[in-house]
Structures are given as C-alpha cells and as structure tokens.
Amino acid sequence: MSDLLIRDISDAMKQDIAERAKQTGRSLSEEAKVLLRKALLAENDNHRGGLSAWEALRPIFFDENDPEAGEEFARIMDEIEAERKKDFGRPVEEFE
C-alpha cells in the first residue's frame, strides 16, 4: 500500500469528513478513502452515461427491498407504455 498526502484542505471539509467518520465508526483516513472511492465510481458512471431513467426513478417510486412493490411499479410502467403507444397514428389536434 502507498500513502497519499492531500494539502490545503479547508478546515470545514476536514471537519465534515471527521463527522462522517465518527458517524460511520471509521477513522478519518478510512472515511476519506471511502469518499474518494465513491467519487471515482460516480465519475466513471457519468462517463458511461450514468443511470438510466429506470434506475434513477425506481428508488423514488418503491422500496427496492419489497419485491411486490417492484412488480407493481413494473405493471404500472407497462400500462403507461401501452397507453403511450396507442397515441401513435392518431390525428394531431388543430389549435386556433
């Protein structure tokens, strides 16, 4: 393993990391590594296009730990998609 020295970190940032470390039961160094790892993963995801709309919206609409809620959400999305497809070929309404 190697070491990394980061200079000129603001006191506020160091305090924020220290508070997170205390909350998670990690050392300051370990918490900084966790945060760096998360930032790198998030940046890599952004370069790959990030989350799909489904992946971004899924946790908003239902608890991912409840399989029945997931099935219900999928059913609702299928109904919405079916309704959307019915609109194709319908004449466009004229507005005055």
N, C-alpha and C positions, 0 to 999 in steps of 0.2 A: 504494500500500500504506500501511497505517497501523500504528502501534505500539500495543502493549499492555503496560502495566506491572502486574505482579502483586506485591502487597506481602505481607509477613508469611508467606512460605513457610518452613516449617521447614528447618533445615539438613539433616536426614535426607532430606526429599523432594528438595531441590536436589541432594544427593549421589546419590540414586537416579537422577535424570534425567541427571546428568552421567555416571554409569557407563553408562547405556543409550546415551547419545550416543557415548561412546568405543567401545562395542562395535559400534555401527552405522556409525561413521565420520561422524557428523553433528555439527554444532555444538550447543551447549546450547540455543540458541534454536530451531533446526530440530527437535530432538528434542521440545521442549516443544510445538511446533506439531503434530507428528505425533501425540503423545499426546492433545492436545486434540481433534484431528480424529477419532481413534479413539473417544474418549469420546462425542463428539457423535453419531457414527454408531451406536454401541451404544445410546445413549439413544433415538435415533429408531427403531431396530429394536424396542426394548422397547415403545414406544408403538404400534407396528404389530403387536404380538403376538409379536415375536421370531421365533425359529426354529421351524419345525415339528418334530415329533418325528423325522421322517425326516432333516431337515437336521442335527439335533443328534446323532443316533445314527450316521449314515453314517460320519463320520471315525473313530469308535471301532471299528467293525467291519471296515473295509477301507481300503486305501490308495487315495485318490481318483485317483491317477496311474496306477493299474493297472485298465484297463477290464474285464479278465476278472474281477477281484475284485468290481467293481461289479455285473457281470452275475450272479455267483454270489450275492451278497447279495440282489439283487432276486429271484432264483429262490427263495431260502430264505424271504424275506418273503412271497412269493406262496403258498408251501406252508403257512406258518403261518396266513395269512389263510384259505386253503381249509379247513384243519382247524378253525379257529375258527367258520367258517360252518356246518360240519357239526353243531355243538353246538346250533344253533337248532332248537327244536321237540322236543328230547329231554326226556323227563320229568325233573323235578327229583328228585334222590335225597332220601329221607327220612332224617333223622338222629335218633337217640334221645337 
